[in-house]
Amino acid sequence: MSANVYSVENLLVGKMYYSRSVSGEIIDAEKSNSVWYADCDTYRVQVRAQNTFRDTYRYVAVKVGD
């Protein structure tokens, strides 16, 4: 028996991102230390806005631990 092992980056890519200023698909993600949230890992994601080819970058916090 084998297990599929995923990274947070792999799980973020392909998901939809929604905010008041932009909505679109996450096409890239990388761990970042430039922004800090308590008890969270921060990822810089590249978002391709819907119906365009314009990309924008946002930071996403992912809670780690309990």
N, C-alpha and C positions, 0 to 999 in steps of 0.2 A: 504494500500500500504506500502511495506517495501523496504528499500534500502539495497543493499549489501555494507558493509563497509570493506575496504581493508587497510592493513598497507603497507608501502613501502617495508618492508621485504617480505611480501607475494607476492607483485608484482614483486620483483626481482628474487625470487626462480623460477627456470624453464626456465628463459631467457638464451639466449646464450651470452657469453662474448668473445669479440675479442680484441686482442692486438698483437703487433709484436712478443711477446715472448710466448703467450699462447692463445689458443682458446678452449672453452668448455662450459659446462652448469653450471650455478650457482645453487649449491645445498643447500646453506645456506647463510643467511645474518643477520647481527646484527649491530645496530647503534654503532658508535664508536666516541669517542672524541679525539683520539690520533693524528688524522690528521685533519687539518683545511683548508677549502677552503672558500673564501668570498661568503657570501649569499647562502651557500650550507650546507646540512647535509651530513655527511660522513658515509658510511656503509662498514664494512669489510665483503667481500663475499668470500665464499669457492667455487672454480672453479674446476670441474672435467674435466681434459683435454680430448679431443676427443680420442677415441680408446684406452684409458688406464684407470686404476683405481687410477692414481696418482692425488692427490688433491693439489692445491696451493691456496694461499690467496692473494687477491688484495683489494685495497680500491677504492670505487666508490663514486663520489660526485653527490648528487642529489640536483638540484636547488629548493629552497623554496621561495615562494613569487614571486613578479613580478619584 
